[in-house]
Amino acid sequence: MSETLDLSTALSEEGSFMNDRQKEYFRRKLQLWKADILRESKETLEALANGNPNQADAADRASSETDRSIELRARDRQRKLVGKIDAALQRIDEGTYGYCEETGEPIALKRLDARPIATLSLEAQERHERREKIYRDE
């Protein structure tokens, strides 16, 4: 499919929820997001590999180690995000993408556009967060 898709085109499409245009829109969005993450990860790893670990000043070494640690934690979060993106792409292939895992109801397209890896509708997510807060506060 060579034409560029945007959400307004996908939203204006007549027909059922998560039709072919919508699936293609979200598939492309997820694939581009994943490609960006992988590119950034590669750049970070190259920068870390080329860094200068032999700094004479103890403060500079400590600062470099802190920066390195922060970068590695960020990369770990990105790695987990790639797994969620892959799972979302698999749901598109299986035909379950865009449906709430808790209720089975469609997730709003605008929510999916903002958070394409969402697996819960806004209402189900809010219930989930309230339950977490209750158990955390006990």
GIBELCOR-V87383 format. One record per residue. N is the residue number from 1. RES is the residue in one small letter. PHI is phi in degrees with one decimal (none if undefined). OMEGA is omega in degrees with one decimal (NA if undefined). D_FIRST is the distance of its C-alpha to the first C-alpha in Angstrom with 1 decimal. Layout:
n & res & phi & omega & d_first
N & RES & PHI & OMEGA & D_FIRST
N & RES & PHI & OMEGA & D_FIRST
This chain:
n & res & phi & omega & d_first
1 & m & none & -172.5 & 0.0
2 & s & -92.6 & -178.7 & 3.8
3 & e & -75.1 & 179.4 & 5.9
4 & t & -79.4 & 178.3 & 8.2
5 & l & -105.2 & 169.5 & 9.4
6 & d & -133.6 & -174.7 & 13.1
7 & l & -63.9 & -178.5 & 15.6
8 & s & -62.2 & 176.2 & 17.1
9 & t & -66.1 & -179.6 & 14.1
10 & a & -65.0 & -179.6 & 13.8
11 & l & -70.2 & -176.2 & 17.6
12 & s & -77.8 & -178.9 & 17.9
13 & e & -64.1 & 175.8 & 15.9
14 & e & -73.8 & 175.6 & 18.5
15 & g & 122.7 & -172.8 & 19.0
16 & s & -77.7 & 175.2 & 19.9
17 & f & -61.9 & 179.7 & 19.8
18 & m & 54.4 & 175.6 & 16.9
19 & n & -74.1 & -174.5 & 14.7
20 & d & -60.1 & 179.8 & 11.1
21 & r & -65.3 & 179.2 & 9.9
22 & q & -67.1 & 178.0 & 12.7
23 & k & -59.6 & -179.3 & 12.2
24 & e & -65.4 & 177.6 & 8.7
25 & y & -58.1 & -177.5 & 10.6
26 & f & -70.8 & 177.0 & 13.5
27 & r & -60.7 & 179.8 & 12.0
28 & r & -64.1 & 179.9 & 10.7
29 & k & -59.1 & -179.9 & 14.1
30 & l & -65.9 & -179.8 & 16.0
31 & q & -65.1 & 178.1 & 14.6
32 & l & -65.8 & 178.4 & 15.3
33 & w & -60.3 & 179.7 & 18.7
34 & k & -62.5 & 179.7 & 19.6
35 & a & -61.2 & 177.7 & 18.9
36 & d & -62.7 & -179.6 & 21.1
37 & i & -62.5 & -178.6 & 23.8
38 & l & -65.4 & 177.6 & 23.9
39 & r & -63.6 & 179.3 & 24.2
40 & e & -62.3 & 179.1 & 27.0
41 & s & -63.8 & 179.2 & 28.7
42 & k & -62.5 & 179.0 & 28.9
43 & e & -62.5 & 179.5 & 30.3
44 & t & -63.8 & -179.5 & 32.8
45 & l & -63.2 & 177.5 & 34.0
46 & e & -64.6 & 179.6 & 34.5
47 & a & -64.8 & 179.0 & 36.5
48 & l & -65.8 & -179.8 & 38.5
49 & a & -68.7 & -177.9 & 39.2
50 & n & -91.7 & -179.1 & 40.4
51 & g & -65.3 & -179.3 & 42.5
52 & n & -102.0 & -178.6 & 46.2
53 & p & -77.4 & -175.7 & 48.0
54 & n & -96.0 & 177.7 & 51.4
55 & q & -92.8 & -175.6 & 52.3
56 & a & -72.5 & -176.1 & 56.0
57 & d & -77.2 & -178.6 & 56.1
58 & a & -62.2 & 179.4 & 55.9
59 & a & -66.5 & 177.6 & 54.3
60 & d & -65.3 & 178.5 & 51.5
61 & r & -63.0 & -179.9 & 51.0
62 & a & -63.3 & 178.8 & 50.9
63 & s & -63.2 & 178.6 & 48.4
64 & s & -63.7 & 179.2 & 46.1
65 & e & -65.4 & 177.7 & 46.4
66 & t & -64.2 & 178.2 & 45.5
67 & d & -59.8 & -179.5 & 42.5
68 & r & -62.9 & 179.9 & 41.4
69 & s & -63.2 & 178.1 & 42.0
70 & i & -62.2 & 179.7 & 39.9
71 & e & -61.8 & -179.0 & 37.0
72 & l & -66.2 & 176.4 & 37.2
73 & r & -64.6 & 178.2 & 37.2
74 & a & -63.1 & 178.6 & 34.2
75 & r & -64.6 & 178.5 & 32.4
76 & d & -64.4 & 176.2 & 33.5
77 & r & -62.6 & 179.6 & 32.0
78 & q & -65.6 & 178.4 & 28.7
79 & r & -61.4 & 178.2 & 28.9
80 & k & -65.4 & 178.7 & 29.5
81 & l & -64.9 & 176.9 & 26.5
82 & v & -60.6 & 176.8 & 24.2
83 & g & -61.7 & 178.1 & 25.6
84 & k & -68.5 & 177.0 & 24.8
85 & i & -64.8 & 177.7 & 21.2
86 & d & -59.5 & 178.7 & 21.0
87 & a & -64.9 & 178.5 & 22.7
88 & a & -65.2 & 177.8 & 20.2
89 & l & -62.8 & 177.8 & 17.3
90 & q & -65.8 & 178.1 & 19.5
91 & r & -64.1 & 176.2 & 20.2
92 & i & -61.4 & 179.8 & 16.5
93 & d & -61.3 & -177.8 & 16.5
94 & e & -83.8 & -179.2 & 19.9
95 & g & 85.7 & -179.7 & 19.1
96 & t & -106.0 & -178.3 & 21.8
97 & y & -64.6 & 175.8 & 19.9
98 & g & 91.3 & 178.9 & 21.1
99 & y & -110.8 & -178.1 & 24.4
100 & c & -62.6 & 178.5 & 27.7
101 & e & -67.6 & -177.8 & 29.3
102 & e & -88.7 & -173.7 & 32.7
103 & t & -106.7 & -176.3 & 32.4
104 & g & 81.1 & 179.8 & 29.3
105 & e & -80.2 & 177.2 & 28.4
106 & p & -62.1 & 173.2 & 25.1
107 & i & -87.6 & -178.6 & 24.9
108 & a & -54.1 & -179.4 & 24.4
109 & l & -59.7 & 179.2 & 20.9
110 & k & -66.2 & 175.8 & 22.7
111 & r & -66.1 & 179.1 & 24.4
112 & l & -64.2 & 178.6 & 21.3
113 & d & -66.5 & 179.5 & 19.8
114 & a & -75.0 & -176.9 & 23.2
115 & r & -139.1 & -172.8 & 23.6
116 & p & -63.8 & 177.4 & 20.4
117 & i & -97.4 & -178.3 & 22.7
118 & a & -58.8 & 177.4 & 25.0
119 & t & -118.4 & 179.6 & 26.4
120 & l & -125.3 & 173.0 & 28.9
121 & s & -65.9 & -179.6 & 29.0
122 & l & -57.7 & -179.3 & 30.9
123 & e & -63.1 & 179.6 & 34.0
124 & a & -65.7 & 177.8 & 34.0
125 & q & -63.4 & 178.4 & 33.5
126 & e & -63.2 & 176.9 & 36.4
127 & r & -60.3 & -179.9 & 38.6
128 & h & -59.8 & -179.4 & 37.7
129 & e & -68.1 & 176.4 & 38.8
130 & r & -64.5 & 177.9 & 41.9
131 & r & -61.7 & 178.2 & 42.9
132 & e & -60.3 & -179.4 & 42.4
133 & k & -64.1 & 179.5 & 44.6
134 & i & -61.4 & -178.4 & 47.2
135 & y & -69.3 & 178.9 & 47.5
136 & r & -69.3 & -177.5 & 47.4
137 & d & -79.4 & -178.1 & 50.2
138 & e & -77.8 & NA & 52.5
